[in-house]
Amino acid sequence: MGKARKGKRGGAVADADADAEGKEAPAEVGANGDQAAAGRESSPEPPDDGEAERLRRLNGMLAARAEAEMTRAAALEAQLKEASADAAALAAEERVVLLEALAAPLRAVEEERAAMEARLAAVLDSLERAEAAAAREAEARAEAVARLEEAVAENGELSVRLGAVEAEAAAAAERVAGLEAVVAGLEAKSSELEVGKGELENQLEAAGAMADAVQSEKAHLESSFNEFKMNAERDKQEIEDKLQQKLGELEALQSRNGELEGEVTSLQADLSAAVATNSDLDLEVNKMVTEMDATKKEVAMLQAEVEEVGKKHTAVVAEVSRLQSELDEAVKANEEARASADAVQSQKADLESKFNEFKMDAERDKQEMEEKLQQKLGELEALQSRKEEMEAEITSLQADLSAAVARKNDLESGVNEMVIEMAAVKEEVAMLQANVAELGEKYSTVVAEASRLQCEIDKMVKANEVAAAAHDAERKRMADELEVLKGKMDTVQAEKDDALGMVRAKDAEAEKLREELKKLHGSMAELRACCDDLEGKSSCLQDEKDLVLKVLEQQKVEYEKLRLALGELQNSNSDKDCEIERLKTEAEGKESTINDLKEDLQQLQLAVAEAQRSGKNEVWTWLCPATSTVIAAASFVYAARSR
């Protein structure tokens, strides 16, 4: 149908061109006829009557022909006026069609623009509310972060307090270990003293037995002496000889006893020195063992602290990564909320800086603990080597002590064989008894000191129990506060999720509205382009109309000139008759084209009415044929006027 209309419009344009040419041609004929008439009027009178008669007849014929030509020119001018009137009517109808074609969509577009402005205002209002909600959410998040920082600070303070309590507990444990070592040393000394006391009691019993044997031997000697004295004097010489012999042996034994006493004194000095050295070595070994145990405990405690710090570091890293992910989600969700983006970025930067500082502190603490651990391990290795050296020295001293004890046993066996050592042994027993009494007093003092230390240990244990109970209560309170903070954080998270859901819904709605607004802007731009195009074409048609009017004025001037040249067109009368017939056919084609345009106008009016009844904005469904019709009509008018 569109191609048929275009063909009709093309034919109409061609007919209009031909019509314009036909209109120009009669004008030329009229102008030539007038010129010829003017020439004849201005010609001189004939010299004779016959010639004058002939000229009169010719003049009458020419006048009649000129009148006929003028009649034809008037008819052509009337046709031209009709064509101009048709063009004006067509232009008016075109204007009406354009107004009717563009008024309804423009009104619809204006209404849609107003609706879109209202929706855009609603969307902006919702965006402002979303931004306010995002700001409130940012404030709530800042408060949550502040509360979290306060909880972290309180946790750090608790950690410091726990570290102080643990340090006090470790110091108390060290003091208890030292006291236990002292008590163990005192118990060892007490056991040694008890062993020495038992040995001295054994020696005392042996000395008593020897004294009894000496007494019995003395009684036996006295009885034998009385018997010798009572029996006979002959045995006196023998007894005197024997007595002299015994006296010599006694002197030898006394000298031998002095030597043995010197050796025993030197051996006792060596033994006391060895015992003192052994006790010193035992004390040093016990001290080293205590230090080793304390070092092991400290190393274990440092390892536990390192593990705890590692766990805390891992927990803090996990918490920071979770907060980082939440912040990333919040940043992604609130990218369009410009008011809260800066706060979130600053919070993120603060959290990242705090995390980096905490990480650096944790790494530094870990490095320091590792250095302390390496130092303690070095000290432990040195103590191990020192312990091995001490054990070797103790082994050698024990070997020397065993040799000295063997020698002492040999000497004591030699002393036991001697009877005359009783006085020295009794003195030694008295001295040993005094030493035993002194050792008993020292033992009672040590027992009192041990009981006092036990009381202090009990007090320290009770203080540690109280501190542990307070620590447990503080830990429970912190756990309760952490649970409350977790509940608040869950509530804040739920509120944040709800706000994010609302923001996402608002974003989706805003995106839809933006898409619709873009579509409306596109359609309005297209309509504006079409309007601008039509206005440009209308201005072009107006310019062409002015140009055509100017050309018509020029043609009128030329028409006056062509009337003078009417005589020269006598030879082209037949051609002009054919031209007139052709113009008539073109006028008929023009009338058919006008009828087609009227039908198209009626169809366009029906389409506009149907579009108004349907109320849809399907502009292009009826704007394209209307535009093509208007363009064809404008082309027709342009062609007609340009001719």
URKA-V987818 format. One record per helix or strand of 3 or more residues. SS is the DSSP state (H for helix, E for strand). FROM is the first residue (numbers start at 1). LEN is the number of residues. If there is no record, write none. Layout:
SS;FROM;LEN
SS;FROM;LEN
This chain:
H;2;40
H;49;183
H;234;100
H;338;79
H;422;144
H;567;48
H;619;24
